[in-house]
């Protein structure tokens, strides 16, 4: 069962059908990116550091700012996807001239 305080971060999901373990990638990503301090503390108590670190390293839903914060918080040395990939694709030329 998803804690009621996380429902606001899962606006595009059917929260009543979600399991906290099965959907941990989505839950952790959204709360780390959009959550307040109380909700982030709840995430830290619900999930292991290893789970959170793995999601921080692989999530494409978190911003660079969030990625850097958790990189230094957990002292992550491995590459973090949101810090290495461009957020937008390069615009191709519209006109060949």
C-alpha positions, 0 to 999 in steps of 0.5 A: 500500500502506497503511503497517502502522502506520496499520492500527490507525486504519483499523479499519473498512476492508479495509486490504489493498485500499486505495491510499494515494492513493485513500483519502488523505481517510480515512487523513489524517483518522484519523491526524491525529485518533487518531495518535501523533507518529510516525504524524503525522510519517509523514503529513507526509512522505507527503502534501503540505501542500496535501493535508493542509490541504484535508482539515483544512478539509473533514473531518467526522471530526476534532474541534474540538481537532484542527481548531484545532491544524492551523489554527494549525500551517498558519496556515489562514485559510479556514473549517474545517468541524469548527470551524463545524458543530455536532457534534450536532443540537439536540434537538427538543422531545419534548412539546408543552405 
